[in-house]
Amino acid sequence: MPSVSMPVGRWALDKHKLLQDYTIASHRARARWSSCVLVDLFCGPGLVHNRKKPEEVSDGGVVVAYRASMSLPGTFTKVIIGESHRGSRRLFG
């Protein structure tokens, strides 16, 4: 398990799949605009792990959404993130 990942329940991984599907499904609406901003003020460290199976590590929600947006027209042109946990903020510089 990476040194900085957030423990989550199975529900969070299901939520990330829904977020990915929504991001892909909404690409045509975003493609109408010259800029699209993704905002997550409570994003965590960008990595999560299943608390019952710590070896299962995956991207956090903001990373999932951004990567999904890159697969089709309508890519997010700006990402605004926030995180209050000091250990997680180290990753953002």
Backbone torsions as a table, in degrees:
resi	resn	phi	psi	omega
1	MET	NA	134.8	178.0
2	PRO	-60.0	155.7	-177.5
3	SER	-66.6	-27.8	179.7
4	VAL	-126.1	92.2	171.4
5	SER	-143.1	155.6	-175.3
6	MET	-100.1	129.0	176.8
7	PRO	-72.4	132.8	-179.3
8	VAL	-137.6	161.2	174.0
9	GLY	-84.6	171.2	-179.6
10	ARG	-56.8	-32.3	-179.0
11	TRP	-57.5	-35.9	-178.3
12	ALA	-67.0	-37.6	178.2
13	LEU	-67.8	-37.0	174.6
14	ASP	-64.4	-40.3	178.3
15	LYS	-61.7	-40.2	180.0
16	HIS	-65.6	-34.4	176.0
17	LYS	-66.1	-42.2	177.0
18	LEU	-64.1	-40.4	177.8
19	LEU	-62.2	-42.8	177.2
20	GLN	-61.6	-47.5	-179.6
21	ASP	-62.0	-41.9	179.4
22	TYR	-65.6	-42.0	-180.0
23	THR	-61.1	-42.1	178.4
24	ILE	-68.5	-44.0	-177.8
25	ALA	-64.6	-28.6	-176.5
26	SER	-95.8	10.6	-174.7
27	HIS	-62.2	-34.3	-178.3
28	ARG	-67.6	-36.7	177.2
29	ALA	-65.0	-43.0	179.0
30	ARG	-67.2	-32.5	-177.0
31	ALA	-65.9	-17.1	178.7
32	ARG	-72.8	-15.9	-175.6
33	TRP	-108.3	149.4	179.5
34	SER	-76.5	-21.9	176.3
35	SER	-141.6	144.3	179.1
36	CYS	-137.0	130.5	-175.3
37	VAL	-111.7	132.5	173.6
38	LEU	-102.6	122.6	-178.0
39	VAL	-120.5	128.5	172.8
40	ASP	-143.5	105.4	-175.2
41	LEU	-84.7	-5.2	179.5
42	PHE	-134.8	56.7	-167.0
43	CYS	-81.6	-16.9	-176.6
44	GLY	74.6	-167.8	-173.1
45	PRO	-80.5	-4.5	-179.2
46	GLY	93.8	-9.7	175.1
47	LEU	-131.4	141.8	176.1
48	VAL	-128.9	156.7	172.3
49	HIS	-136.2	145.7	179.0
50	ASN	-66.7	120.0	-175.6
51	ARG	-64.2	-24.0	178.1
52	LYS	-86.6	-21.8	178.3
53	LYS	-135.8	78.2	-172.8
54	PRO	-56.9	-19.3	178.4
55	GLU	-74.4	-13.7	178.0
56	GLU	-86.8	95.6	-178.3
57	VAL	-109.7	137.3	177.7
58	SER	-146.3	171.6	179.1
59	ASP	-65.1	150.2	172.7
60	GLY	-76.3	171.6	-173.7
61	GLY	-57.2	-44.4	-177.7
62	VAL	-65.7	-37.2	178.4
63	VAL	-68.3	-41.7	177.4
64	VAL	-58.5	-49.0	-178.3
65	ALA	-64.1	-44.6	-178.6
66	TYR	-63.5	-46.4	179.4
67	ARG	-63.0	-39.1	178.0
68	ALA	-64.0	-36.8	-179.4
69	SER	-67.2	-24.4	-177.9
70	MET	-78.7	-10.5	-175.8
71	SER	-81.6	-14.4	-176.8
72	LEU	-145.3	169.6	174.1
73	PRO	-57.4	148.1	-179.6
74	GLY	101.8	29.9	179.5
75	THR	-62.9	142.0	173.7
76	PHE	-64.4	129.5	-177.9
77	THR	-93.8	-13.9	179.4
78	LYS	-149.5	141.7	177.3
79	VAL	-124.6	126.6	177.0
80	ILE	-115.2	118.9	-178.3
81	ILE	-126.4	156.4	176.2
82	GLY	-143.1	151.0	179.3
83	GLU	-156.4	131.6	-177.9
84	SER	-92.6	-19.3	-178.3
85	HIS	-74.8	119.6	-174.6
86	ARG	-56.4	-42.6	-179.2
87	GLY	-62.3	-36.4	178.7
88	SER	-72.5	-37.4	-178.5
89	ARG	-62.4	-26.7	178.8
90	ARG	-57.2	-31.0	-178.9
91	LEU	-69.4	-23.8	-175.2
92	PHE	-93.0	-4.8	176.6
93	GLY	88.8	NA	NA
